[in-house]
């Protein structure tokens, strides 16, 4: 999977989740940091180009700031 991370406004999270869920099997969106508004979009192999086009289109409607994020587990 290819993971992309974005900072979005809280009010846009539900909208994005709703739209992205319509593309079932292509991606999975999850909230990584609700406090800051960071989401992860995990893109399934073979759908990267399609999802890039969809994300570019969604970026015209919703402010989605790409961010760097590490999913490495914390060692406690």
N, C-alpha and C positions, 0 to 999 in steps of 0.2 A: 504494500500500500504506500501511496504517496500522501504525506500529511502536509496540509497548508494551514497556517495559523493567521487569524485576523483579529484585530480589535474592532469591536462594533458597539454601538449604543445599545443599552439594555432593551430599549423599546423595539429594536430591530431583530433581536435574537429569535423571538417567536416567529416573526415573518420569515426569516431565513430558514428556520427549521421546517416550517410548513412547506415552503417551496422546495427545499432540498429533499425532503421526504418523498415528494412526488417523483423523484428520480431514483426510485427504489432499486437497489442493487448496484448503483453507480458510486454511491458515497454514503458516508455516515458522518453526521455533524454532532459534535458534543461540546459542552461548555467546559473549558479548562480552568478558567478563573472567572467566576461570576462577579467578583468584586470589581475587577478591572474591565471585564467585558471581553475576555479572550475566548475565541471559539477555535476548535480544530475541525477541519474538514478532511476526513480520510477518504482518499479517492482510490477506488479499486483499479487494479491493472487493466489496461485496455480502454479506460475511459478518461484518461488524463486530458486529451485534447478537447473532448466534449465538455468536460467539467470546467476547463480553463475558459472556454467560450461562454458557458453559463455564468461563471463567476464574473467575467468581464461585463456581461449584460447586467447582472445583479448589482455590480459596482456602479452602474449608471443610476440606480434607484436608491441604493443604500450605501452609506459611507462604510467601506471595509478597508481598514488600514492593515496591510500585511505586517506581521511581526515575526521575530525570531523567538522560538520557544523550544525548550528541552523537555522531553517526556521521561527523562531518566528518573528512575525511582530514587527517593531520598533514603539514605542509609541510616536507619535509627537503631 
